[in-house]
Amino acid sequence: MGSGQSTPAPSPPAANMGADLKTSSDAPAKPKPCCVCLDEKAKRDECMLFSTSNNAQEECVDLVTKYKTCMAGYGFKI
C-alpha cells in the first residue's frame, strides 16, 4: 500500500539565490545616528539635564557644538 508512494524530488537551487546579497566591495552602509558619537551625546545630555545655571543652552554650547561636529563627520546634519 504505502510502498507505491513516491517522495517529491527536492527543488533545484535558484540560480539567482545570492543576487540580492551585497558584497564587501560595495560602499559601506551609513551607520545609524543612535550608534555614533556616544561619548559626545552623553556629555551633552548630562550637561543639559543636570545644569544648575538658568541658561543650560549657553552653558553647554561647546558640548553641543562638539556633538554636531561629530555627527557631521558621519554625514548627519542636525
C-alpha positions as CSV (number, residue, x, y, z in Angstrom):
1,M,0.0,0.0,0.0
2,G,2.5,2.6,1.1
3,S,5.3,1.3,-1.0
4,G,3.8,2.8,-4.2
5,Q,4.0,6.3,-2.9
6,S,6.9,8.5,-4.1
7,T,8.5,11.3,-2.3
8,P,8.7,14.6,-4.1
9,A,12.1,15.5,-5.6
10,P,13.8,18.4,-3.9
11,S,13.6,21.6,-5.9
12,P,16.9,22.7,-7.6
13,P,18.6,25.7,-6.0
14,A,17.6,29.0,-7.5
15,A,20.2,30.4,-9.9
16,N,20.0,34.0,-8.5
17,M,19.9,32.9,-4.9
18,G,22.6,35.4,-3.8
19,A,21.8,38.1,-6.3
20,D,20.3,40.4,-3.6
21,L,23.2,40.0,-1.2
22,K,25.7,42.8,-1.0
23,T,29.3,42.1,-1.2
24,S,32.1,43.8,0.9
25,S,33.2,45.7,-2.2
26,D,30.1,47.8,-2.1
27,A,30.2,51.2,-0.3
28,P,30.0,50.7,3.5
29,A,26.5,51.2,4.9
30,K,25.9,54.5,6.7
31,P,25.7,53.9,10.5
32,K,22.6,54.7,12.4
33,P,22.6,58.1,14.3
34,C,21.9,56.3,17.5
35,C,25.1,54.3,17.2
36,V,27.7,57.1,16.7
37,C,29.1,59.9,18.8
38,L,28.0,58.2,22.0
39,D,30.5,59.9,24.3
40,E,29.7,63.4,22.9
41,K,26.0,62.7,23.2
42,A,26.3,61.5,26.8
43,K,28.3,64.6,27.8
44,R,25.9,66.9,26.0
45,D,22.9,65.3,27.6
46,E,24.4,65.3,31.1
47,C,25.2,69.0,30.8
48,M,21.8,69.9,29.5
49,L,19.8,67.8,32.0
50,F,21.9,68.5,35.1
51,S,22.9,72.1,34.6
52,T,22.5,74.3,37.6
53,S,22.5,77.5,35.6
54,N,19.5,79.4,34.4
55,N,20.6,79.0,30.8
56,A,21.7,75.5,30.2
57,Q,21.9,76.1,26.4
58,E,24.5,78.8,26.9
59,E,26.5,76.8,29.4
60,C,26.6,73.6,27.2
61,V,27.1,75.3,23.9
62,D,30.6,73.8,23.5
63,L,29.4,70.3,24.1
64,V,26.5,70.7,21.7
65,T,28.9,72.0,19.1
66,K,31.3,69.0,19.6
67,Y,28.3,66.7,19.2
68,K,27.1,68.4,16.0
69,T,30.6,68.3,14.6
70,C,30.9,64.6,15.4
71,M,27.6,63.8,13.8
72,A,28.5,65.8,10.7
73,G,31.6,63.7,10.4
74,Y,29.3,60.7,9.8
75,G,27.1,62.6,7.3
76,F,24.3,63.7,9.6
77,K,23.1,67.2,9.6
78,I,21.4,68.3,12.8
